[in-house]
Amino acid sequence: MEPELKSTTDFLLRNPSSVKKWLTLADKYMQTFTQDPHNFLLPKAHEILKPLIEVYARNTDGFLQYIMGVRDSFAKGDNAWEDAQLVYRRINGRYVQQLRRERSKRAVEKAQELYGNPPTYHVRLQWISNLEHGWAQRRLSFLEAAREKLTNNRIDTETRAELLLEFWETIDMEIYEGKIPPWN
């Protein structure tokens, strides 16, 4: 870990009561930086966040991993653990939606390449909805099949995340290969 980032991490760990505040600020500054990097100004009072912004502004997945590391530095029952988890869940939710939109966009582009433009705007929206619904059903079946292979029928969080990565890589490959349905 870079010395500046380690310094920021140490600061967060020494201030458990304000972990949520600082991580939330870092997230907001990263979004602002990403939108307009040339005009971005970090207030002097928040200079401690600069290493986080520099490293993770364009790496949401990395920032989520960083937050988990900070979170897991505290005991699970601590307020700081709960606060970091709240920030993690909010950012992860936004990230999942971003990935969903990007995946749907790639699928539409591939469908246009294979089948031409959709007949109407509403047909395209319905096609996306049907495609995403099919993926959701397949994802549930995939996780259920994995769960059935376990003795206690329970998938821990880390294994679930790995399984979902595997599932979405399969979907991404199907899009790339053109294994998507024609327009409705």
C-alpha positions in Angstrom: 0.0 0.0 0.0 1.3 3.5 -0.9 2.5 5.5 2.1 -0.1 8.2 1.5 -3.0 5.7 1.2 -1.7 3.9 4.4 -1.8 7.3 6.2 -5.4 7.8 5.1 -6.3 4.3 6.2 -4.6 4.8 9.6 -6.5 8.0 10.0 -9.8 6.2 9.3 -9.0 3.4 11.7 -8.0 5.9 14.5 -11.3 7.7 14.1 -14.0 5.0 14.1 -16.8 7.3 15.1 -16.4 9.2 11.8 -15.6 6.4 9.4 -19.0 6.7 7.7 -18.6 10.5 7.3 -15.1 10.2 5.7 -15.9 7.3 3.4 -19.1 9.0 2.3 -17.1 12.2 1.6 -14.5 10.2 -0.3 -17.3 8.7 -2.4 -18.8 12.1 -3.2 -15.5 13.6 -4.1 -14.7 10.6 -6.4 -17.9 11.1 -8.2 -17.2 14.8 -8.6 -13.7 14.2 -9.7 -14.8 11.6 -12.3 -17.4 14.0 -13.8 -14.9 16.9 -14.1 -11.3 16.1 -13.2 -9.9 19.4 -14.6 -12.1 21.6 -12.3 -12.0 19.4 -9.3 -10.8 21.1 -6.1 -10.6 19.2 -2.8 -11.2 21.4 0.2 -8.0 21.7 2.4 -9.9 20.3 5.4 -10.5 17.1 3.5 -6.9 16.7 2.1 -6.5 13.4 4.0 -8.9 11.9 1.4 -6.7 12.8 -1.6 -4.9 9.4 -1.8 -8.3 7.5 -1.8 -9.6 9.8 -4.6 -6.4 9.4 -6.7 -6.4 5.6 -6.4 -10.1 4.7 -6.5 -11.9 7.5 -8.4 -12.1 5.3 -11.5 -12.1 2.0 -9.7 -15.3 1.5 -7.8 -14.7 -2.2 -7.4 -11.3 -1.4 -5.8 -12.9 1.1 -3.5 -15.5 -1.4 -2.4 -12.7 -3.8 -1.6 -10.9 -1.0 0.3 -14.1 -0.3 2.3 -14.4 -4.0 3.2 -10.8 -3.9 4.5 -11.6 -0.9 6.7 -14.8 -2.4 7.8 -13.2 -5.7 8.7 -10.6 -3.9 10.8 -13.3 -3.4 13.3 -15.2 -6.0 15.3 -18.5 -7.0 13.6 -20.6 -5.6 16.4 -18.9 -2.2 16.5 -20.6 0.9 15.3 -17.7 1.6 13.0 -18.2 -1.8 11.4 -21.9 -1.1 10.9 -21.2 2.4 9.5 -18.6 1.1 7.0 -21.1 -1.6 6.0 -23.8 1.0 5.3 -21.5 2.9 3.0 -20.4 -0.3 1.3 -24.0 -1.4 0.7 -24.9 2.0 -0.8 -21.9 2.2 -3.1 -22.2 -1.5 -4.0 -25.9 -1.0 -4.9 -25.0 1.9 -7.2 -22.2 -0.1 -8.7 -24.4 -3.1 -9.4 -26.9 -0.9 -11.2 -24.1 0.7 -13.2 -22.9 -2.7 -14.3 -26.5 -3.8 -15.2 -26.9 -0.7 -17.4 -23.6 -1.3 -19.1 -24.4 -5.0 -19.7 -27.8 -4.2 -21.1 -26.2 -1.5 -23.4 -23.7 -4.1 -24.7 -26.6 -6.5 -25.3 -28.6 -3.9 -27.3 -25.5 -3.0 -29.4 -24.9 -6.7 -30.1 -28.6 -7.2 -31.0 -28.5 -4.3 -33.4 -25.4 -5.7 -35.0 -27.1 -9.1 -35.4 -30.8 -8.2 -36.0 -30.8 -4.5 -37.1 -32.4 -1.7 -35.1 -35.4 -2.6 -33.0 -38.8 -1.8 -34.6 -39.7 0.8 -31.9 -38.4 2.4 -28.7 -40.9 0.4 -26.7 -40.0 -2.9 -28.3 -36.4 -2.2 -27.3 -37.4 -1.5 -23.7 -39.5 -4.6 -23.5 -36.7 -6.7 -25.0 -34.2 -5.4 -22.4 -36.8 -6.1 -19.7 -37.3 -9.6 -20.9 -33.6 -10.2 -21.2 -32.8 -8.9 -17.7 -35.7 -11.0 -16.3 -34.3 -14.1 -18.0 -30.9 -13.3 -16.5 -32.4 -12.9 -13.1 -34.1 -16.2 -13.3 -30.9 -17.9 -14.5 -28.9 -16.2 -11.7 -31.4 -17.6 -9.0 -31.2 -21.1 -10.5 -27.4 -20.9 -10.7 -27.2 -19.9 -7.0 -29.7 -22.5 -6.0 -27.7 -25.2 -7.7 -24.6 -24.1 -5.9 -26.5 -24.0 -2.6 -27.7 -27.6 -3.1 -24.1 -28.8 -3.4 -23.3 -27.5 0.1 -24.0 -29.6 3.2 -25.7 -26.8 5.1 -27.4 -25.3 2.0 -25.9 -21.9 3.0 -23.6 -19.8 0.8 -21.3 -17.4 2.7 -21.0 -13.8 1.4 -17.6 -14.3 -0.2 -18.5 -17.5 -2.0 -21.7 -15.8 -3.2 -19.7 -12.9 -4.6 -17.4 -15.3 -6.4 -20.3 -17.3 -7.8 -22.0 -14.1 -9.0 -18.8 -13.0 -10.7 -18.6 -16.4 -12.5 -22.3 -16.1 -13.5 -21.9 -12.6 -14.9 -18.8 -13.6 -16.8 -20.8 -16.3 -18.5 -23.5 -13.7 -19.4 -20.9 -11.3 -20.7 -19.4 -14.0 -22.9 -22.9 -14.9 -24.3 -23.4 -11.2 -25.2 -19.9 -11.1 -26.8 -20.7 -14.3 -28.8 -24.1 -13.0 -29.8 -26.1 -15.6 -27.9 -28.9 -13.3 -27.3 -32.5 -13.5 -28.5 -33.8 -11.5 -31.5 -36.1 -8.5 -31.0 -39.6 -9.4 -29.8 
